[in-house]
Amino acid sequence: MSDIDVSAADHLLKTTKQVRQRLDLTRPVPAELILECIDVASHAPMGGNQERNRWLVIDDPDLKAAIAEPYQAVGRPYLAAGADSTATARQQRVVDSASYLVEHIAEVPTMVLALRLDRLPETAQNFEVAGYHGSVAPGVWSFQLAARARGLGSAWTTFHLVHEQQVAELLGIPDTVTQIALLPVAYYTGDTFSPAPRRPAEEITYFNRWKNPRS
């Protein structure tokens, strides 16, 4: 028998969201709590079981402000383009939420930068790209789950990657290291989160052949 409380595990998985607005911008996040989350994240699957992932925690106000400049330079026009009359109410809520984070990104108590040693060659094939990022993404998601369990909200963001070299120089990151995602981390406000509306598995799952339903 499994020693996992399935209902509790499912609740954690279904209610860990990309938190952009419900972040407490006034309450510091202890470094020890971030390290706990990274310890959990380090147990995520990774290609070849090679520990090539690294984490950079940024809580210095000046550094956060400096990172916010290129982040906002990309995020503001990108989100402005997405806020049009054709957006559904659900899409507009995401745009509004992301826009709020863009405007307040420098105020989040902690930024966590997920990194991977080495860089993919420009000629990398799809299987190489999938394996490379597939060795990092599970760890980032595990970090977010661990954070959620500790009352912290986070969001996977990538706007700063347009200016990756600028951020690398700012933080002293070598050219041989790849930045994967920037996570703003803070205690979340409110009581809890409800599962997001999603299509049922039967509508998005095929068996044996493309678009073949279960027999």
TIKOL-551542 format. One record per residue (C-alpha): x, y, z; residue number from 1. Coordinates in nm, 3 decimals, padded with zeros to 5 digits. Layout:
N
<<X, Y, Z>, NUM>,
...
//
This chain:
215
<<00.000, 00.000, 00.000>, 1>,
<<00.118, 00.350, -00.078>, 2>,
<<00.221, 00.570, 00.214>, 3>,
<<00.100, 00.877, 00.024>, 4>,
<<-00.225, 01.050, 00.109>, 5>,
<<-00.360, 01.060, -00.245>, 6>,
<<-00.627, 01.322, -00.175>, 7>,
<<-00.373, 01.554, -00.014>, 8>,
<<-00.126, 01.500, -00.298>, 9>,
<<-00.394, 01.564, -00.561>, 10>,
<<-00.502, 01.881, -00.381>, 11>,
<<-00.144, 02.011, -00.377>, 12>,
<<-00.097, 01.933, -00.744>, 13>,
<<-00.429, 02.083, -00.853>, 14>,
<<-00.399, 02.403, -00.647>, 15>,
<<-00.035, 02.496, -00.712>, 16>,
<<-00.082, 02.783, -00.953>, 17>,
<<00.125, 03.054, -01.115>, 18>,
<<00.076, 03.323, -00.850>, 19>,
<<00.122, 03.673, -00.984>, 20>,
<<-00.115, 03.897, -00.791>, 21>,
<<-00.175, 03.731, -00.456>, 22>,
<<00.181, 03.789, -00.339>, 23>,
<<00.265, 03.957, -00.009>, 24>,
<<00.518, 04.218, -00.120>, 25>,
<<00.586, 04.335, 00.235>, 26>,
<<00.681, 04.012, 00.413>, 27>,
<<01.038, 03.881, 00.373>, 28>,
<<01.086, 03.517, 00.281>, 29>,
<<01.347, 03.345, 00.501>, 30>,
<<01.641, 03.202, 00.306>, 31>,
<<01.607, 02.880, 00.504>, 32>,
<<01.259, 02.829, 00.356>, 33>,
<<01.392, 02.879, 00.003>, 34>,
<<01.668, 02.626, 00.070>, 35>,
<<01.410, 02.374, 00.193>, 36>,
<<01.226, 02.409, -00.137>, 37>,
<<01.549, 02.369, -00.334>, 38>,
<<01.631, 02.056, -00.134>, 39>,
<<01.296, 01.913, -00.242>, 40>,
<<01.350, 02.027, -00.602>, 41>,
<<01.688, 01.853, -00.619>, 42>,
<<01.510, 01.517, -00.594>, 43>,
<<01.318, 01.574, -00.918>, 44>,
<<01.401, 01.353, -01.218>, 45>,
<<01.690, 01.469, -01.435>, 46>,
<<01.859, 01.325, -01.741>, 47>,
<<02.131, 01.076, -01.662>, 48>,
<<02.080, 01.156, -01.294>, 49>,
<<02.343, 01.425, -01.344>, 50>,
<<02.309, 01.711, -01.098>, 51>,
<<02.360, 01.990, -01.349>, 52>,
<<02.090, 02.224, -01.217>, 53>,
<<02.179, 02.528, -01.013>, 54>,
<<01.977, 02.794, -00.828>, 55>,
<<02.048, 03.161, -00.769>, 56>,
<<01.849, 03.339, -00.498>, 57>,
<<01.819, 03.717, -00.529>, 58>,
<<01.688, 03.926, -00.241>, 59>,
<<01.909, 04.235, -00.274>, 60>,
<<01.679, 04.532, -00.355>, 61>,
<<01.924, 04.692, -00.597>, 62>,
<<01.974, 04.371, -00.792>, 63>,
<<01.599, 04.308, -00.808>, 64>,
<<01.545, 04.661, -00.939>, 65>,
<<01.815, 04.612, -01.201>, 66>,
<<01.661, 04.285, -01.319>, 67>,
<<01.318, 04.449, -01.329>, 68>,
<<01.428, 04.694, -01.601>, 69>,
<<01.485, 04.441, -01.883>, 70>,
<<01.198, 04.227, -01.749>, 71>,
<<00.954, 04.517, -01.780>, 72>,
<<01.098, 04.631, -02.112>, 73>,
<<00.988, 04.300, -02.260>, 74>,
<<00.682, 04.224, -02.049>, 75>,
<<00.495, 04.552, -02.091>, 76>,
<<00.468, 04.555, -02.473>, 77>,
<<00.416, 04.178, -02.487>, 78>,
<<00.119, 04.191, -02.252>, 79>,
<<-00.019, 04.508, -02.409>, 80>,
<<-00.036, 04.322, -02.738>, 81>,
<<-00.227, 04.041, -02.571>, 82>,
<<-00.488, 04.271, -02.417>, 83>,
<<-00.722, 04.310, -02.714>, 84>,
<<-01.093, 04.289, -02.773>, 85>,
<<-01.071, 03.928, -02.893>, 86>,
<<-00.945, 03.794, -02.560>, 87>,
<<-01.186, 03.585, -02.359>, 88>,
<<-01.261, 03.681, -02.000>, 89>,
<<-01.036, 03.400, -01.883>, 90>,
<<-00.750, 03.511, -02.107>, 91>,
<<-00.792, 03.870, -01.997>, 92>,
<<-00.762, 03.768, -01.632>, 93>,
<<-00.428, 03.605, -01.710>, 94>,
<<-00.308, 03.918, -01.892>, 95>,
<<-00.419, 04.139, -01.604>, 96>,
<<-00.249, 03.913, -01.353>, 97>,
<<00.074, 03.899, -01.551>, 98>,
<<00.066, 04.277, -01.601>, 99>,
<<00.039, 04.327, -01.226>, 100>,
<<00.345, 04.112, -01.171>, 101>,
<<00.541, 04.298, -01.437>, 102>,
<<00.471, 04.628, -01.265>, 103>,
<<00.564, 04.494, -00.920>, 104>,
<<00.840, 04.249, -01.005>, 105>,
<<01.108, 04.455, -00.827>, 106>,
<<00.901, 04.447, -00.507>, 107>,
<<00.877, 04.070, -00.466>, 108>,
<<01.075, 03.966, -00.156>, 109>,
<<01.276, 03.701, -00.338>, 110>,
<<01.360, 03.603, -00.693>, 111>,
<<01.481, 03.250, -00.761>, 112>,
<<01.665, 03.191, -01.086>, 113>,
<<01.670, 02.831, -01.212>, 114>,
<<01.990, 02.753, -01.402>, 115>,
<<02.148, 02.466, -01.592>, 116>,
<<02.519, 02.413, -01.644>, 117>,
<<02.630, 02.409, -02.009>, 118>,
<<02.451, 02.550, -02.309>, 119>,
<<02.278, 02.381, -02.597>, 120>,
<<02.442, 02.426, -02.937>, 121>,
<<02.248, 02.636, -03.185>, 122>,
<<02.214, 02.327, -03.402>, 123>,
<<02.057, 02.118, -03.123>, 124>,
<<01.789, 01.881, -03.245>, 125>,
<<01.447, 01.855, -03.086>, 126>,
<<01.536, 01.547, -02.881>, 127>,
<<01.835, 01.732, -02.736>, 128>,
<<01.628, 02.040, -02.650>, 129>,
<<01.358, 01.822, -02.493>, 130>,
<<01.610, 01.628, -02.286>, 131>,
<<01.794, 01.941, -02.176>, 132>,
<<01.492, 02.134, -02.056>, 133>,
<<01.325, 01.814, -01.938>, 134>,
<<01.606, 01.784, -01.685>, 135>,
<<01.526, 02.126, -01.537>, 136>,
<<01.148, 02.172, -01.561>, 137>,
<<01.060, 01.892, -01.315>, 138>,
<<01.287, 02.052, -01.055>, 139>,
<<01.130, 02.394, -01.104>, 140>,
<<00.782, 02.246, -01.068>, 141>,
<<00.893, 02.057, -00.756>, 142>,
<<01.022, 02.385, -00.616>, 143>,
<<00.685, 02.547, -00.681>, 144>,
<<00.501, 02.258, -00.518>, 145>,
<<00.727, 02.271, -00.213>, 146>,
<<00.677, 02.646, -00.194>, 147>,
<<00.298, 02.609, -00.214>, 148>,
<<00.308, 02.358, 00.073>, 149>,
<<00.491, 02.619, 00.281>, 150>,
<<00.251, 02.905, 00.212>, 151>,
<<00.459, 03.058, -00.066>, 152>,
<<00.341, 03.158, -00.411>, 153>,
<<00.558, 03.158, -00.721>, 154>,
<<00.534, 03.189, -01.097>, 155>,
<<00.742, 03.057, -01.387>, 156>,
<<00.848, 03.367, -01.586>, 157>,
<<01.084, 03.415, -01.880>, 158>,
<<01.059, 03.778, -01.994>, 159>,
<<01.412, 03.851, -01.872>, 160>,
<<01.556, 03.586, -02.104>, 161>,
<<01.531, 03.824, -02.398>, 162>,
<<01.813, 04.006, -02.218>, 163>,
<<01.977, 03.697, -02.068>, 164>,
<<02.332, 03.824, -02.123>, 165>,
<<02.256, 04.152, -01.947>, 166>,
<<02.119, 03.968, -01.645>, 167>,
<<02.411, 03.726, -01.653>, 168>,
<<02.660, 04.012, -01.636>, 169>,
<<02.463, 04.170, -01.354>, 170>,
<<02.470, 03.850, -01.146>, 171>,
<<02.813, 03.722, -01.248>, 172>,
<<02.673, 03.416, -01.428>, 173>,
<<02.931, 03.254, -01.661>, 174>,
<<02.866, 03.229, -02.034>, 175>,
<<02.861, 02.850, -01.999>, 176>,
<<02.547, 02.856, -01.782>, 177>,
<<02.190, 02.874, -01.916>, 178>,
<<01.912, 03.062, -01.740>, 179>,
<<01.587, 02.866, -01.756>, 180>,
<<01.324, 03.054, -01.552>, 181>,
<<01.290, 03.339, -01.306>, 182>,
<<01.055, 03.268, -01.016>, 183>,
<<00.921, 03.555, -00.807>, 184>,
<<00.858, 03.407, -00.463>, 185>,
<<00.652, 03.552, -00.177>, 186>,
<<00.402, 03.447, 00.086>, 187>,
<<00.065, 03.435, -00.083>, 188>,
<<-00.228, 03.633, 00.045>, 189>,
<<-00.573, 03.493, 00.108>, 190>,
<<-00.672, 03.159, 00.251>, 191>,
<<-00.617, 02.901, -00.021>, 192>,
<<-00.655, 02.823, -00.390>, 193>,
<<-00.918, 02.626, -00.579>, 194>,
<<-00.836, 02.397, -00.872>, 195>,
<<-00.835, 02.579, -01.205>, 196>,
<<-01.102, 02.480, -01.456>, 197>,
<<-00.958, 02.225, -01.696>, 198>,
<<-01.095, 02.000, -01.969>, 199>,
<<-01.148, 01.640, -01.854>, 200>,
<<-00.885, 01.380, -01.938>, 201>,
<<-01.119, 01.204, -02.180>, 202>,
<<-01.125, 01.513, -02.405>, 203>,
<<-00.748, 01.555, -02.431>, 204>,
<<-00.625, 01.196, -02.431>, 205>,
<<-00.589, 00.962, -02.728>, 206>,
<<-00.514, 00.589, -02.736>, 207>,
<<-00.276, 00.419, -02.978>, 208>,
<<-00.333, 00.669, -03.261>, 209>,
<<-00.381, 01.046, -03.294>, 210>,
<<-00.732, 01.150, -03.193>, 211>,
<<-00.832, 00.789, -03.135>, 212>,
<<-01.061, 00.768, -02.830>, 213>,
<<-01.054, 00.494, -02.575>, 214>,
<<-01.252, 00.197, -02.702>, 215>,
//
